[in-house]
Amino acid sequence: MKILLVHQNYPAQFLHLAPELIRRGHDVTALTDLTNKRESATPTLRYKYEAQKVEPNACRLGRNYTQQSDRGVVVARACKRLRDEKGYIPDVIFGHSGWGETLFLKEVWPEAKLIVYAEYYYRGVGADTGFDPEFSTSSFDQVMIAQGRTAHLGQALLHADAGLSPTLWQASTYPPVLQGMIRVIFDGVNSAVMAPDPKAEVTLPNGRVLRAGDEVLTFVNRNLEPYRGYHTFMRALPDVLAARPQAQVIIVGGNEVSYGSPPADGTSWKERFLSEVKDRLDLNRVHFMGKVPYPTFVSIMQVSRVHAYLTYPFVLSWSMMESMAAEALVVGSDTAPVREVIAHDKNGLLVDFFDVAAWSRTLTDTLADPAKYAPLRKAARKTVLERYDLRSVCLPQMVDYVESFGPKA
């Protein structure tokens, strides 16, 4: 088959799928934004998208749709040139719906089957909007703004042949009328790479080396921000370090904003919440690593005794699943995306997202007695191997799903 993969930050969710499809003999091409500098072995085409300034007062709630559909138009025009000038017609298109790229591809290639990666459908209530009253009100205006953000997501799926979502909870955020179009397959964890290693070690910025078996608490996210519970974690940390004088804390994440809004005072979320507690922290034991290369991340998970993972009711992070594969003990927030994977006291522990005292107490207890929680660590990896493993579970399912939309003999 000819398969076109579309993502403004390719390879993203297609990192493992593309080479496997190529290995199976398919003609795979990627389409991505010209500004995307990520490397890939997939033959790649690029479109040039220059975002136009949107006047909020003119567009009001339509400004999000305006931005996403503008990108969709640019992508569609680039694809029409590809068809007109090169005669390119894919059998299957698989693209992420989040940035509007797939909106008009059926107008270019009506004969192609279109699958959209349906990652998340915003909700006025019951998900991230209004969940954390410190940063988001549950006012009626906020409810309408959240619903307004779904216009392009609903359109993308309605005009596709099918959707794919990584978790049951994320699929459930879509309206019931659309859920029947969605197949749930997780992206997959490479458990051969992300595995326990008793010889693992990590060199910290200050030159100290931490090894597997050391008393290490980890916290990882793409960026340090409220959506991923950075504020709760930092507020819990002083009591943890006071109770565990040998503990070392590794924090991975950038200073940008992936989700939600930046602080109103112009600082970063990292600095805002660090400033709240730094007078009560031994900063020689708190190590901010920034964004790290993947091999370093693997080593960090392998030396982690306890991994704290928090999230609003929102997209589940790959890092949580990877930490489970490495047999770090995950203490997770008791929120719906996490509960889908972690059963309390079975393969990890769950704590109320907002209960700072409970976080301090649980992290302290788990750091203090690793032997007690060893069965949970083993069970965490078993969960990944049985349900979320890349090679044995997820990738074969993903390939079969994509191939099912190909021309029938």
Residue pairs with C-beta under 8 A, 6 or more apart in sequence:
1 26
1 27
1 90
1 91
1 92
1 403
1 406
1 407
2 26
2 27
2 29
2 88
2 89
2 90
2 91
2 92
3 21
3 26
3 27
3 28
3 29
3 90
3 91
3 92
3 93
3 94
3 402
4 28
4 29
4 30
4 31
4 90
4 92
4 93
4 94
4 95
4 112
5 11
5 14
5 17
5 18
5 28
5 29
5 30
5 31
5 42
5 94
5 95
6 30
6 31
6 32
6 75
6 93
6 94
6 95
6 96
6 101
6 102
6 105
7 13
7 14
7 30
7 31
7 32
7 95
7 96
7 101
7 117
8 32
8 33
8 36
8 49
8 71
8 96
8 99
8 101
9 32
9 33
9 36
9 38
10 30
10 31
10 32
10 36
10 38
10 40
10 42
10 44
11 18
11 30
11 38
11 40
11 42
12 96
13 96
13 117
13 166
13 187
14 30
14 42
14 94
16 187
16 188
16 190
16 390
16 395
17 94
17 395
17 398
17 399
17 402
18 28
18 30
18 40
18 42
19 41
19 42
20 395
20 399
21 28
21 399
21 402
22 28
22 42
24 399
24 403
28 42
28 43
29 42
29 43
29 44
29 45
29 88
29 90
30 40
30 42
30 43
30 44
30 45
31 44
31 45
31 46
31 47
31 75
31 78
31 79
31 95
31 101
32 44
32 45
32 46
32 47
33 46
33 47
33 49
34 46
34 47
34 48
34 49
36 46
45 78
45 82
47 74
47 75
47 78
48 74
49 70
49 71
49 74
49 75
51 67
51 70
51 71
52 70
54 63
54 66
54 67
56 63
59 66
61 144
61 145
61 148
62 148
62 151
64 148
64 149
64 151
64 152
65 148
65 151
65 152
67 100
68 99
68 100
68 103
68 152
69 100
69 103
69 152
70 100
71 99
71 100
71 101
72 100
72 101
72 102
72 103
72 104
72 152
73 104
75 100
75 101
75 102
75 103
75 104
75 105
76 103
76 104
76 105
76 107
76 108
79 105
79 108
79 109
80 108
82 88
83 89
83 108
83 109
89 109
89 111
89 112
90 109
90 112
91 112
91 113
91 405
91 406
91 407
92 112
92 113
92 114
92 115
92 402
92 405
92 406
93 102
93 105
93 109
93 112
93 113
93 114
93 115
94 114
94 115
94 116
94 117
94 164
94 402
95 101
95 102
95 105
95 114
95 115
95 116
95 117
96 102
96 116
96 117
96 119
97 116
97 117
97 118
97 119
97 152
97 153
97 156
97 157
97 160
97 163
98 117
98 119
98 120
98 153
100 152
100 156
102 114
102 116
102 156
102 159
102 160
103 152
103 155
103 156
103 159
105 112
105 114
106 112
106 114
106 159
106 160
113 161
113 162
113 405
113 406
114 159
114 160
114 161
114 162
115 160
115 161
115 162
115 163
115 164
115 401
115 402
115 405
116 156
116 157
116 160
116 162
116 163
116 164
117 163
117 164
117 165
118 153
118 156
118 157
118 163
118 164
118 165
118 170
118 171
118 174
118 182
119 165
119 166
119 170
119 315
120 153
120 170
120 173
120 314
120 315
121 150
121 153
121 154
121 173
121 174
121 175
121 178
122 128
122 129
122 146
122 147
122 149
122 150
122 153
122 173
123 129
123 146
123 147
123 173
124 142
124 143
124 144
124 146
124 147
125 138
125 143
126 313
127 146
127 173
127 312
127 313
127 314
128 136
128 227
128 259
128 260
128 312
128 313
128 314
129 136
129 138
129 142
129 143
129 145
129 146
130 136
130 137
130 138
130 142
130 143
131 312
131 313
132 226
132 312
132 353
132 354
134 226
134 231
135 226
135 260
135 261
136 142
136 260
153 174
154 175
154 178
157 163
157 174
157 178
157 181
157 182
158 178
160 181
161 405
162 181
162 182
162 183
162 405
163 174
163 178
163 181
163 182
163 183
164 182
164 183
164 184
164 185
164 398
164 401
165 171
165 174
165 182
165 183
165 184
166 184
166 185
166 186
166 187
166 316
167 184
167 186
167 316
167 337
167 340
167 341
168 184
168 340
169 313
169 316
169 336
169 337
169 340
170 315
170 316
170 337
171 179
171 182
171 184
172 179
174 182
183 401
185 394
185 397
185 398
185 401
186 321
186 387
186 388
186 393
186 394
187 318
187 390
187 394
188 388
188 389
188 390
188 391
188 393
188 394
188 395
188 398
189 318
189 321
189 322
189 324
189 325
189 384
189 388
189 389
189 390
189 394
190 390
190 391
191 325
191 381
191 384
191 385
191 389
191 390
191 391
192 391
193 298
194 298
194 301
194 322
194 325
194 326
195 302
195 325
195 326
195 327
195 381
196 212
196 302
196 326
196 327
196 381
197 212
197 299
197 302
198 212
198 213
199 211
199 212
200 211
200 212
200 299
200 302
200 303
201 209
201 210
201 211
201 212
201 299
201 303
202 209
202 210
202 211
202 250
202 296
202 299
202 300
202 303
203 209
204 210
204 248
204 250
204 287
204 289
205 287
205 288
205 289
206 284
206 287
208 248
210 216
210 248
210 250
210 303
211 303
212 302
212 303
213 305
214 248
214 303
214 305
215 244
215 246
215 247
215 248
215 305
215 367
216 247
216 248
216 249
216 250
216 303
216 304
216 305
216 306
217 240
217 247
217 248
217 249
217 250
217 304
217 305
217 306
217 307
217 308
217 363
217 367
218 249
218 250
218 251
218 252
218 300
218 301
218 304
218 306
218 307
218 308
218 323
218 328
219 230
219 233
219 249
219 250
219 251
219 252
219 253
219 307
219 308
219 309
220 251
220 252
220 253
220 297
220 300
220 301
220 307
220 309
220 317
220 319
220 323
221 228
221 230
221 252
221 253
221 258
221 317
221 319
222 253
222 254
222 258
222 291
222 317
223 253
223 254
223 255
223 256
223 257
223 258
223 269
224 230
224 251
224 253
224 254
224 255
224 268
224 269
224 270
224 273
225 257
225 258
225 259
225 260
225 269
226 260
226 269
226 312
227 258
227 259
227 260
227 311
227 312
227 314
228 253
228 259
228 310
228 311
228 312
228 317
229 308
229 309
229 310
229 311
229 312
229 333
229 353
230 253
230 269
230 270
230 273
230 310
231 269
231 273
232 310
232 333
232 353
232 354
232 356
232 359
233 308
233 310
233 359
234 273
234 274
234 276
234 277
235 273
235 276
235 277
235 356
235 359
236 356
236 357
236 359
236 360
236 363
237 249
237 277
237 281
237 286
237 360
238 277
238 280
238 281
238 360
239 357
239 360
239 361
239 364
240 247
240 249
240 360
240 363
240 364
240 367
241 247
241 249
241 281
241 282
241 285
241 286
242 280
243 360
243 364
243 368
244 364
244 367
244 368
247 285
247 367
248 285
248 287
249 285
249 286
249 287
250 287
250 289
250 300
250 304
251 286
251 287
251 288
251 289
252 289
252 290
252 291
252 292
252 297
252 300
253 270
253 290
253 291
254 290
254 291
255 268
255 269
255 270
255 271
255 290
256 268
257 269
259 314
262 268
262 269
263 269
263 272
265 272
270 288
289 296
289 300
292 300
297 319
297 322
298 322
298 326
301 307
301 322
301 323
301 325
301 326
301 328
302 326
304 323
304 326
304 328
305 328
305 329
305 366
305 367
305 370
306 328
306 329
306 331
306 363
306 366
306 367
307 320
307 323
307 328
307 329
307 330
307 331
308 331
308 332
308 359
308 363
309 317
309 319
309 320
309 323
309 330
309 331
309 332
309 333
309 338
310 332
310 333
310 335
310 353
311 317
311 333
311 335
311 337
311 338
312 335
312 353
313 335
313 336
313 337
314 337
315 337
316 337
316 338
316 340
316 341
320 330
320 332
320 338
320 341
321 341
321 384
321 388
323 330
324 330
324 341
324 342
324 347
324 348
324 380
324 381
324 383
324 384
325 380
325 381
325 384
325 385
326 381
327 377
327 378
327 380
327 381
328 377
328 380
329 348
329 349
329 366
329 370
329 373
329 376
329 377
329 380
330 342
330 348
330 349
330 380
331 348
331 349
331 350
331 351
331 359
331 362
331 363
331 366
332 338
332 342
332 348
332 349
332 350
332 351
333 350
333 351
333 352
333 353
334 344
334 350
334 351
334 352
334 353
335 353
338 350
339 350
341 383
341 388
342 348
342 349
342 350
342 380
344 350
345 376
346 376
346 379
347 376
347 379
347 380
347 382
347 383
348 376
348 380
349 362
349 366
349 373
349 376
351 358
351 359
351 362
352 358
366 373
385 392
386 393
387 393
388 394
